[in-house]
Amino acid sequence: MLPVATRSFGSVGIFAIPEMGRFYRHVLIEKNYPHHGAVAFGHYGKALYEVFKYIGVDVNAIGYNQPKGMRYATENPFA
């Protein structure tokens, strides 16, 4: 958690996630979801992936933040 004055109301938390800026640009904004993301604190990716498949979510629509050095499909390889 980061100590940032949000100047907002309600529940707001700000925390740092490695490589999240790239994920935000190349997944959330490009798919028109600039305000929709989810974070699970723990190792739940495998279980969530199966749940999403079970409820009919297209597995190609599931995004996650790529580690440094692993490009997103729309990321410029020469940048």
C-alpha positions in Angstrom: 0.0 0.0 0.0 1.2 3.5 -0.9 0.6 6.6 1.3 -1.1 8.7 -1.3 -3.7 11.4 -0.7 -6.6 10.4 -3.0 -8.8 13.4 -2.4 -11.7 11.1 -3.0 -14.5 9.5 -1.0 -15.3 5.9 -0.2 -12.9 3.1 -0.1 -9.7 3.8 -2.1 -6.5 2.0 -1.9 -3.4 2.5 -3.9 -0.7 -0.1 -4.2 2.2 -0.8 -6.5 2.3 -3.9 -8.8 5.4 -4.6 -10.9 4.8 -4.0 -14.6 1.2 -2.8 -14.0 1.6 0.3 -16.2 2.2 -1.9 -19.2 -0.8 -4.1 -18.4 -3.0 -1.1 -18.0 -1.9 0.4 -21.4 -1.9 -2.8 -23.4 -4.8 -4.7 -21.9 -7.2 -2.6 -19.9 -7.2 0.5 -22.1 -7.0 -1.3 -25.4 -10.0 -3.5 -24.5 -11.9 -0.4 -23.2 -11.8 -1.4 -19.6 -9.9 1.5 -18.1 -11.7 1.3 -14.7 -12.1 -2.5 -14.4 -9.4 -4.6 -13.0 -9.1 -7.2 -10.2 -6.3 -8.1 -7.9 -6.2 -11.3 -5.9 -3.7 -11.3 -3.0 -2.3 -14.8 -3.2 -1.7 -17.6 -5.7 -5.2 -17.9 -7.2 -4.6 -17.6 -10.9 -5.0 -21.3 -11.7 -8.4 -21.5 -9.8 -9.7 -18.2 -11.2 -8.8 -19.3 -14.8 -10.9 -22.5 -14.3 -13.8 -20.6 -12.8 -13.8 -18.1 -15.7 -13.8 -21.0 -18.2 -16.6 -22.7 -16.3 -18.8 -19.6 -16.4 -18.2 -19.1 -20.2 -15.5 -16.4 -20.3 -13.4 -16.6 -23.5 -10.0 -17.6 -22.2 -8.4 -15.3 -24.9 -10.0 -12.4 -23.1 -8.3 -13.1 -19.8 -5.3 -10.8 -19.3 -2.6 -10.7 -16.7 0.5 -8.5 -16.3 3.4 -9.8 -18.2 6.9 -9.9 -16.5 9.5 -7.5 -17.8 10.9 -8.9 -21.1 7.7 -10.6 -22.1 5.8 -8.5 -24.7 2.1 -8.0 -25.0 0.6 -8.7 -28.4 0.3 -5.0 -29.3 3.5 -3.8 -27.6 6.1 -2.3 -29.9 9.1 -4.6 -29.9 11.4 -1.8 -30.9 10.4 0.6 -28.1 
